[in-house]
């Protein structure tokens, strides 16, 4: 079995060079004043990711950073200096890995100094000598760093020196170019027109240059965008009060009081959930620490996807997730094969999840509480699919083990009227106030089904910031979103941390009893009251 996703021993060193905000000059002073190697490692980690973002921001703004080149270079080289110092420390302790690294360059010499360690590090990163490394351009250093780390990453990276950022190899070049137009996107009438003539109110604006458009009438809740999208500089050409970066950050909040529960320590720690979906960018900073298992169960070619990262980040992301401390077990599986729908690979994944659940219990840990599946795989509509019998058997095994398989189709034997619905917070609304939520498009019209309105439990299901798939530190605003199931699953994990034997039916019933009823919408879940009811 493949182990969980791992990086080079200097995990935080590499990860920290991808994101961050702050003043690098202050961080550099902290680096210089650090009292020991551990402090210096921490400081340089924080510095490096600030530096890369500063360079990228300067590029986007059209600024020149040549006046800081000398300072920037010395700060960037500090990454390699700290690694050399760490190597010397470990060599002096006779640690096997450090000794082996030095032997590859200096044989069995024992009288090695810091200068020798710097030479070892330089050779490992592809330079002939430390002097050559020090004289290299900063993007040559970045490329060298990435080339080494790629050997241990599930999703290899490349660097775009023009933008100062790192990307997965999605197109063979690892670059993201801004588009002024995208086929089918109508930025006058604000709709998407498909090849068959059908339309959608949701606009894919990721990585688009919108600077020349008048978007003042755009409904931002109907637009996908990311931190590459270039918006008009004039506020009058943007939706009223809309600041893209602020909105992207604000919408990381899961909403409806979830973060208040996190402050109480109800954050999914010591619990676990599983996800079955497509390919996952598993080294993304948002959820890498939570990811305990990644395995692909089908035989298809490697591929990049979007929904996997959205699901995991909305469920257990450290800034976006409902259960940010939960362990995640992820299985990548195909839904179709030879142009036919199949459940065979999902069934195999679910059987493996059951095995991992039992292993966790043997180790004295909690089992896996819930499995998040985006599509209604257990619905009667798919009972004739290839692998349907295997899937039904796997679902039964999971149920017998106390694992809730939460797919796109709810089937509660206790009450056939129970339904779910997606709600979304208004653009200028308070994410924690249920009064600021409204039903999303394409949901059931409750006015036509009054008998269902009090049996429909509503969860935030769109209009949320999630992990992006173009960069390990990328985020995107997902308008239609896939966050309904992750929110349900994440909240169930939090609830299980309070009541260990909680069933899915009990969770749903208490959710309906403690939620906030809104006529014409349904019962909007109230996480704090639900948890309080489980505690009483």
C-alpha positions as CSV (number, residue, x, y, z in Angstrom):
1,X,0.0,0.0,0.0
2,X,1.3,3.5,-0.8
3,X,2.0,5.6,2.3
4,X,0.6,9.0,3.0
5,X,1.9,11.9,1.0
6,X,5.3,12.9,2.2
7,X,7.8,15.6,1.4
8,X,11.5,16.0,1.9
9,X,12.6,16.1,5.6
10,X,12.5,19.9,5.3
11,X,8.7,19.8,4.7
12,X,8.0,23.2,6.1
13,X,11.0,24.7,4.4
14,X,9.5,23.8,1.0
15,X,5.9,24.5,1.8
16,X,6.6,27.8,3.3
17,X,8.1,29.1,0.1
18,X,4.6,29.0,-1.5
19,X,2.4,31.3,0.4
20,X,2.2,34.1,2.9
21,X,1.7,37.8,3.6
22,X,3.9,40.2,5.5
23,X,7.1,42.3,5.5
24,X,10.1,40.3,4.5
25,X,12.5,42.9,5.9
26,X,11.2,42.4,9.4
27,X,11.3,38.6,9.0
28,X,14.9,38.8,7.8
29,X,15.8,40.6,11.0
30,X,14.1,37.8,12.9
31,X,16.2,35.4,10.9
32,X,19.4,37.2,11.7
33,X,18.6,37.4,15.4
34,X,17.4,33.8,15.9
35,X,19.3,32.1,18.7
36,X,19.6,28.6,17.4
37,X,19.2,26.4,14.3
38,X,15.5,25.5,15.1
39,X,14.6,29.1,15.4
40,X,16.5,30.0,12.2
41,X,14.7,27.2,10.3
42,X,11.3,28.5,11.5
43,X,12.2,32.1,10.6
44,X,13.6,31.3,7.2
45,X,10.5,29.2,6.4
46,X,8.3,32.1,7.2
47,X,10.5,34.5,5.3
48,X,10.8,32.5,2.1
49,X,7.1,32.2,1.5
50,X,6.7,35.9,2.1
51,X,9.5,36.6,-0.3
52,X,8.0,34.6,-3.2
53,X,4.6,36.2,-2.8
54,X,6.2,39.7,-2.7
55,X,8.0,39.0,-6.0
56,X,4.7,37.7,-7.5
57,X,2.7,40.7,-6.3
58,X,5.3,43.0,-7.7
59,X,5.1,41.3,-11.0
60,X,1.3,41.6,-11.1
61,X,1.5,45.3,-10.2
62,X,4.1,46.0,-12.8
63,X,6.6,47.0,-10.2
64,X,10.4,46.6,-10.6
65,X,12.2,44.9,-7.7
66,X,15.7,45.4,-9.0
67,X,16.5,47.9,-6.3
68,X,16.1,45.1,-3.7
69,X,17.9,42.5,-5.7
70,X,20.9,42.3,-3.5
71,X,18.9,41.9,-0.3
72,X,16.5,39.5,-2.0
73,X,19.3,37.3,-3.2
74,X,21.0,37.1,0.2
75,X,17.6,36.2,1.8
76,X,16.9,33.6,-0.8
77,X,20.3,31.9,-0.4
78,X,19.6,31.7,3.3
79,X,17.3,28.8,2.6
80,X,20.3,26.7,1.5
81,X,22.5,28.0,4.3
82,X,20.0,26.8,6.9
83,X,19.9,23.4,5.3
84,X,23.7,23.2,5.3
85,X,23.7,24.1,9.0
86,X,21.1,21.5,9.8
87,X,23.1,18.9,7.8
88,X,26.2,19.7,9.8
89,X,24.3,19.3,13.0
90,X,22.9,15.9,12.0
91,X,26.3,14.8,10.6
92,X,27.9,15.5,14.0
93,X,25.2,13.3,15.6
94,X,26.2,10.5,13.2
95,X,22.6,10.3,11.8
96,X,22.6,7.8,8.9
97,X,20.9,10.0,6.3
98,X,23.3,12.9,6.9
99,X,26.3,10.7,6.9
100,X,25.2,9.1,3.6
101,X,24.6,12.5,2.0
102,X,28.1,13.6,2.9
103,X,29.7,10.3,1.8
104,X,28.4,10.8,-1.7
105,X,30.5,13.9,-2.0
106,X,33.5,13.5,0.4
107,X,33.7,9.8,0.9
108,X,34.5,8.7,4.5
109,X,36.0,12.0,5.7
110,X,35.0,12.9,9.2
111,X,36.6,16.4,9.5
112,X,33.9,18.2,7.6
113,X,33.1,21.8,8.3
114,X,30.1,24.1,7.5
115,X,31.8,25.1,4.3
116,X,31.9,21.4,3.3
117,X,28.2,21.1,4.1
118,X,27.4,24.0,1.9
119,X,29.2,22.3,-0.9
120,X,27.2,19.1,-0.3
121,X,23.9,21.1,-0.4
122,X,25.0,22.9,-3.6
123,X,25.8,19.6,-5.3
124,X,22.5,18.0,-4.2
125,X,20.6,20.9,-5.8
126,X,22.4,20.6,-9.1
127,X,25.2,23.2,-8.7
128,X,28.9,22.5,-9.2
129,X,29.9,24.5,-6.1
130,X,28.5,26.7,-3.3
131,X,30.0,29.7,-5.1
132,X,27.9,28.9,-8.2
133,X,24.8,28.6,-6.1
134,X,25.3,31.9,-4.5
135,X,25.8,33.6,-7.8
136,X,22.7,32.1,-9.4
137,X,19.6,34.1,-10.2
138,X,16.8,33.7,-7.7
139,X,14.6,31.8,-10.2
140,X,17.5,29.4,-10.9
141,X,17.5,28.8,-7.1
142,X,13.7,28.2,-7.1
143,X,14.0,25.8,-10.1
144,X,16.8,23.9,-8.3
145,X,14.7,23.7,-5.1
146,X,11.7,22.4,-7.0
147,X,13.6,19.9,-9.1
148,X,14.8,18.3,-5.9
149,X,11.5,18.3,-4.1
150,X,9.7,17.0,-7.2
151,X,11.4,13.6,-6.5
152,X,9.1,13.2,-3.4
153,X,6.0,15.0,-4.4
154,X,2.9,13.2,-5.6
155,X,2.2,16.2,-7.9
156,X,5.4,17.5,-9.4
157,X,5.8,21.3,-9.7
158,X,7.4,23.7,-12.1
159,X,8.2,27.4,-11.7
160,X,7.1,30.4,-13.7
161,X,9.9,32.9,-13.3
162,X,7.8,35.7,-14.8
163,X,5.1,35.3,-12.1
164,X,7.1,34.1,-9.2
165,X,4.9,31.1,-8.3
166,X,4.9,27.3,-8.4
167,X,2.4,25.2,-10.3
168,X,1.6,21.6,-10.9
169,X,2.6,20.2,-14.2
170,X,-0.9,20.5,-15.8
171,X,0.0,21.5,-19.3
172,X,3.6,20.3,-19.5
173,X,4.8,23.9,-19.0
174,X,3.4,24.6,-15.5
175,X,2.3,28.0,-16.4
176,X,-1.0,29.9,-16.1
177,X,-1.8,32.5,-18.8
178,X,-4.5,35.1,-18.4
179,X,-7.3,35.0,-21.0
180,X,-9.2,38.1,-22.1
181,X,-12.0,35.9,-23.5
182,X,-13.3,32.4,-22.9
183,X,-15.5,30.5,-25.3
184,X,-19.1,30.6,-24.2
185,X,-18.7,33.3,-21.6
186,X,-20.9,36.3,-22.2
187,X,-19.6,39.2,-20.1
188,X,-22.3,41.6,-21.4
189,X,-25.4,39.6,-20.4
190,X,-23.5,37.6,-17.7
191,X,-24.3,34.1,-18.8
192,X,-22.5,31.0,-20.1
193,X,-23.6,29.6,-23.4
194,X,-22.9,26.0,-24.1
195,X,-22.4,24.4,-27.5
196,X,-25.9,22.9,-27.5
197,X,-27.4,26.4,-26.9
198,X,-28.3,25.9,-23.2
199,X,-27.2,28.6,-20.8
200,X,-26.0,28.8,-17.2
201,X,-25.9,31.8,-14.9
202,X,-22.5,30.7,-13.5
203,X,-19.5,32.2,-15.2
204,X,-16.0,30.6,-15.1
205,X,-13.7,33.6,-14.7
206,X,-10.6,31.8,-13.3
207,X,-7.3,33.2,-14.7
208,X,-9.1,35.8,-16.9
209,X,-8.0,39.3,-17.6
210,X,-11.2,41.3,-16.9
211,X,-9.5,44.6,-16.5
212,X,-11.2,46.1,-19.6
213,X,-14.7,45.1,-18.9
214,X,-17.5,46.9,-17.0
215,X,-18.6,44.3,-14.4
216,X,-20.6,46.7,-12.2
217,X,-23.7,44.6,-12.8
218,X,-22.1,41.2,-12.2
219,X,-23.5,39.0,-9.5
220,X,-20.3,37.8,-7.8
221,X,-22.2,34.8,-6.4
222,X,-22.5,33.5,-9.9
223,X,-18.8,33.8,-10.8
224,X,-16.0,31.4,-10.2
225,X,-12.7,33.2,-9.9
226,X,-9.2,32.7,-8.4
227,X,-6.3,34.8,-7.2
228,X,-5.1,35.1,-10.8
229,X,-8.3,36.7,-12.1
230,X,-7.4,40.3,-13.0
231,X,-10.3,42.7,-12.2
232,X,-10.9,46.3,-13.3
233,X,-8.8,48.7,-11.4
234,X,-11.6,51.2,-11.2
235,X,-14.0,50.4,-8.4
236,X,-16.9,51.8,-10.5
237,X,-16.3,48.9,-12.9
238,X,-16.6,46.3,-10.2
239,X,-19.7,45.2,-8.3
240,X,-20.5,47.6,-5.6
241,X,-18.3,47.2,-2.5
242,X,-16.6,44.2,-4.1
243,X,-12.9,43.8,-3.3
244,X,-11.8,40.5,-4.8
245,X,-8.9,39.6,-2.4
246,X,-11.0,40.5,0.7
247,X,-14.0,38.6,-0.6
248,X,-11.9,35.5,-1.4
249,X,-10.4,35.5,2.1
250,X,-13.8,36.2,3.8
251,X,-15.5,33.3,2.1
252,X,-13.0,30.8,3.5
253,X,-15.2,30.8,6.6
254,X,-17.5,27.7,6.6
255,X,-20.2,29.8,8.1
256,X,-23.2,29.4,10.5
257,X,-21.0,29.5,13.6
258,X,-18.6,26.7,12.7
259,X,-15.5,28.7,13.7
260,X,-17.1,29.4,17.2
261,X,-17.1,25.6,17.7
262,X,-13.4,25.5,16.6
263,X,-12.6,27.9,19.4
264,X,-14.2,25.5,21.8
265,X,-11.8,22.7,20.6
266,X,-14.5,21.0,18.5
267,X,-12.5,20.9,15.3
268,X,-12.3,17.3,14.3
269,X,-9.2,16.4,16.1
270,X,-8.7,12.7,16.7
271,X,-11.4,12.0,14.2
272,X,-11.3,10.8,10.6
273,X,-13.2,11.0,7.3
274,X,-12.7,9.6,3.9
275,X,-13.4,11.0,0.4
276,X,-13.8,9.2,-2.9
277,X,-13.5,11.4,-6.0
278,X,-11.2,12.1,-8.9
279,X,-7.5,13.0,-8.9
280,X,-6.4,15.1,-5.9
281,X,-3.6,17.7,-5.8
282,X,-2.6,16.1,-2.5
283,X,0.3,18.4,-1.6
284,X,-1.9,21.5,-1.4
285,X,-1.0,23.6,1.7
286,X,-4.6,23.8,2.7
287,X,-5.0,20.2,3.6
288,X,-1.6,18.5,3.2
289,X,-1.2,18.0,7.0
290,X,-4.6,16.4,7.3
291,X,-4.1,13.9,4.4
292,X,-3.1,10.6,6.0
293,X,-3.7,8.4,2.9
294,X,-3.9,8.9,-0.8
295,X,-4.4,6.0,-3.1
296,X,-5.6,5.5,-6.7
297,X,-7.7,2.4,-7.2
298,X,-8.3,2.6,-11.0
299,X,-5.9,2.0,-13.9
300,X,-6.4,5.3,-15.8
301,X,-3.8,7.8,-16.7
302,X,-2.8,10.5,-14.1
303,X,-5.1,13.5,-14.4
304,X,-5.7,16.8,-12.7
305,X,-9.1,17.6,-11.3
306,X,-10.9,20.3,-9.5
307,X,-13.6,18.7,-7.3
308,X,-11.2,16.6,-5.2
309,X,-9.4,19.6,-3.7
310,X,-12.7,21.4,-3.2
311,X,-14.2,18.5,-1.3
312,X,-11.2,18.0,0.9
313,X,-10.6,21.7,1.6
314,X,-14.3,22.4,2.4
315,X,-14.4,19.3,4.7
316,X,-11.1,19.5,6.5
317,X,-9.0,22.4,5.1
318,X,-7.0,24.3,7.8
319,X,-8.7,27.6,6.8
320,X,-11.7,26.6,4.8
321,X,-12.8,23.4,6.5
322,X,-15.6,22.5,8.8
323,X,-13.4,19.9,10.6
324,X,-9.9,21.4,10.1
325,X,-8.1,18.9,12.4
326,X,-9.7,15.7,11.1
327,X,-7.6,13.0,9.4
328,X,-8.5,12.5,5.7
329,X,-8.2,9.3,3.7
330,X,-8.5,10.0,0.0
331,X,-9.2,7.5,-2.8
332,X,-9.1,8.5,-6.5
333,X,-11.4,6.4,-8.6
334,X,-12.9,6.6,-12.1
335,X,-16.7,6.9,-12.5
336,X,-16.7,5.7,-16.1
337,X,-14.8,3.2,-18.1
338,X,-15.1,2.5,-21.8
339,X,-17.6,5.3,-21.9
340,X,-19.9,3.4,-19.5
341,X,-20.6,4.4,-15.9
342,X,-19.0,2.0,-13.4
343,X,-19.2,1.7,-9.6
344,X,-16.5,-1.0,-9.5
345,X,-13.7,1.3,-8.5
346,X,-15.8,3.2,-5.9
347,X,-16.7,-0.2,-4.4
348,X,-13.0,-1.2,-4.2
349,X,-12.2,2.2,-2.6
350,X,-15.0,1.8,0.0
351,X,-13.8,-1.7,0.9
352,X,-10.3,-0.3,1.5
353,X,-11.8,2.5,3.7
354,X,-13.5,-0.2,5.8
355,X,-10.2,-2.0,6.2
356,X,-8.5,1.3,7.3
357,X,-11.3,1.9,9.7
358,X,-10.7,-1.4,11.4
359,X,-6.9,-0.8,11.4
360,X,-7.5,2.5,13.2
361,X,-9.6,0.9,15.8
362,X,-6.9,-1.8,16.4
363,X,-4.4,1.0,17.0
364,X,-6.6,2.6,19.6
365,X,-7.8,5.5,17.4
366,X,-11.3,6.5,16.4
367,X,-12.6,4.9,13.3
368,X,-13.5,6.6,10.1
369,X,-16.8,8.5,10.7
370,X,-18.0,9.3,7.3
371,X,-17.3,8.8,3.6
372,X,-17.9,11.8,1.3
373,X,-19.0,11.0,-2.3
374,X,-20.2,13.7,-4.6
375,X,-22.6,11.8,-6.8
376,X,-25.6,9.6,-5.8
377,X,-23.9,6.3,-6.3
378,X,-26.2,4.3,-4.1
379,X,-29.4,5.6,-5.8
380,X,-31.8,3.1,-7.3
381,X,-31.2,4.9,-10.6
382,X,-27.8,3.3,-10.8
383,X,-28.6,-0.2,-9.6
384,X,-27.9,-1.7,-13.0
385,X,-24.5,-0.1,-13.3
386,X,-21.3,-2.1,-13.7
387,X,-20.2,-2.9,-10.1
388,X,-23.5,-1.9,-8.5
389,X,-23.7,-5.2,-6.5
390,X,-20.2,-4.8,-5.2
391,X,-21.0,-1.2,-4.2
392,X,-24.1,-2.2,-2.3
393,X,-22.1,-4.9,-0.4
394,X,-19.4,-2.3,0.5
395,X,-22.1,0.2,1.6
396,X,-23.6,-2.5,3.9
397,X,-20.2,-3.4,5.3
398,X,-19.6,0.3,6.0
399,X,-23.0,0.7,7.7
400,X,-22.3,-2.3,9.9
401,X,-19.1,-0.7,11.0
402,X,-20.8,2.5,11.8
403,X,-19.5,4.5,8.8
404,X,-21.9,6.9,7.2
405,X,-21.6,6.7,3.4
406,X,-22.8,10.1,2.5
407,X,-23.3,10.3,-1.3
408,X,-25.4,12.5,-3.5
409,X,-28.5,10.5,-2.6
410,X,-30.0,10.5,0.9
411,X,-31.9,7.4,1.9
412,X,-33.1,7.5,5.5
413,X,-35.3,4.5,6.2
414,X,-36.8,6.3,9.2
415,X,-38.3,9.1,7.3
416,X,-38.7,9.2,3.5
417,X,-39.7,12.9,3.6
418,X,-36.3,14.0,4.8
419,X,-34.4,16.1,2.2
420,X,-31.3,18.3,1.9
421,X,-31.0,21.6,0.2
422,X,-28.2,24.1,-0.6
423,X,-28.2,27.6,0.7
424,X,-25.7,30.4,0.1
425,X,-24.9,33.6,2.0
426,X,-25.7,36.9,0.3
427,X,-22.7,38.7,-1.1
428,X,-22.7,41.4,1.6
429,X,-24.2,39.1,4.3
430,X,-22.9,37.8,7.6
431,X,-21.7,34.2,7.0
432,X,-22.7,33.3,10.6
433,X,-26.3,34.7,10.4
434,X,-28.9,32.3,8.9
435,X,-31.1,35.3,8.0
436,X,-28.5,36.3,5.4
437,X,-28.8,32.9,3.5
438,X,-31.0,32.2,0.5
439,X,-31.8,29.1,-1.6
440,X,-29.4,28.5,-4.4
441,X,-30.6,28.0,-8.0
442,X,-31.8,24.6,-9.1
443,X,-33.0,23.6,-5.7
444,X,-36.5,22.2,-5.0
445,X,-39.2,25.0,-5.0
446,X,-40.6,24.6,-1.5
447,X,-43.7,26.7,-2.3
448,X,-44.8,23.7,-4.4
449,X,-44.0,21.1,-1.7
450,X,-45.2,22.6,1.6
451,X,-45.1,19.1,3.2
452,X,-41.3,19.0,2.7
453,X,-40.3,22.4,3.9
454,X,-40.0,21.4,7.5
455,X,-38.3,18.1,6.6
456,X,-35.6,19.8,4.5
457,X,-32.3,20.4,6.2
458,X,-30.2,23.1,4.5
459,X,-26.5,23.5,4.5
460,X,-24.1,26.0,2.8
461,X,-23.6,24.6,-0.6
462,X,-21.8,27.2,-2.7
463,X,-20.4,30.7,-2.8
464,X,-17.3,29.5,-0.9
465,X,-13.6,29.8,-1.2
466,X,-11.8,26.5,-1.6
467,X,-8.4,25.1,-2.6
468,X,-7.5,25.8,-6.2
469,X,-5.9,23.2,-8.5
470,X,-3.3,25.3,-10.4
471,X,-0.9,25.9,-7.6
472,X,-0.1,24.4,-4.2
473,X,-1.1,27.6,-2.5
474,X,-3.9,28.6,-4.8
475,X,-7.5,29.4,-3.8
476,X,-10.6,30.0,-5.8
477,X,-14.1,31.2,-5.2
478,X,-16.5,28.5,-6.2
479,X,-19.9,29.9,-7.0
480,X,-22.1,26.8,-7.6
481,X,-19.7,24.8,-5.5
482,X,-19.4,21.3,-4.2
483,X,-19.4,22.2,-0.6
484,X,-22.8,20.7,0.4
485,X,-21.6,17.2,1.0
486,X,-18.3,18.3,2.7
487,X,-20.2,20.6,5.0
488,X,-22.5,17.8,6.0
489,X,-19.7,15.3,6.5
490,X,-17.5,17.8,8.4
491,X,-20.3,18.7,10.7
492,X,-21.0,15.0,11.3
493,X,-17.3,14.5,12.2
494,X,-17.6,17.4,14.8
495,X,-20.9,15.9,16.1
496,X,-19.2,12.4,16.5
497,X,-16.5,14.0,18.6
498,X,-19.3,14.9,21.1
499,X,-21.4,11.7,20.8
500,X,-19.3,8.8,19.6
501,X,-22.2,6.5,18.7
502,X,-24.1,9.1,16.7
503,X,-25.9,7.7,13.7
504,X,-26.6,9.5,10.5
505,X,-30.4,9.3,11.1
506,X,-30.0,10.8,14.6
507,X,-27.7,13.5,13.3
508,X,-30.4,14.5,10.7
509,X,-33.3,14.4,13.2
510,X,-31.5,16.6,15.7
511,X,-30.4,18.9,12.9
512,X,-34.0,19.4,11.9
513,X,-35.0,19.9,15.6
514,X,-32.3,22.5,16.4
515,X,-32.0,24.3,13.1
516,X,-33.5,27.7,12.1
517,X,-36.7,27.3,10.1
518,X,-37.2,29.7,7.3
519,X,-40.5,29.6,5.4
520,X,-39.9,28.9,1.7
521,X,-36.4,27.7,2.3
522,X,-36.4,24.9,4.9
523,X,-34.5,24.3,8.2
524,X,-31.1,25.9,8.0
525,X,-28.7,23.9,10.1
526,X,-27.5,25.5,13.4
527,X,-24.2,23.7,14.3
528,X,-23.9,25.3,17.7
529,X,-27.4,24.2,18.8
530,X,-26.9,20.8,17.3
531,X,-23.7,20.2,19.3
532,X,-25.3,21.6,22.5
533,X,-28.2,19.2,22.1
534,X,-25.8,16.3,21.6
535,X,-23.9,17.3,24.8
536,X,-27.1,17.5,26.9
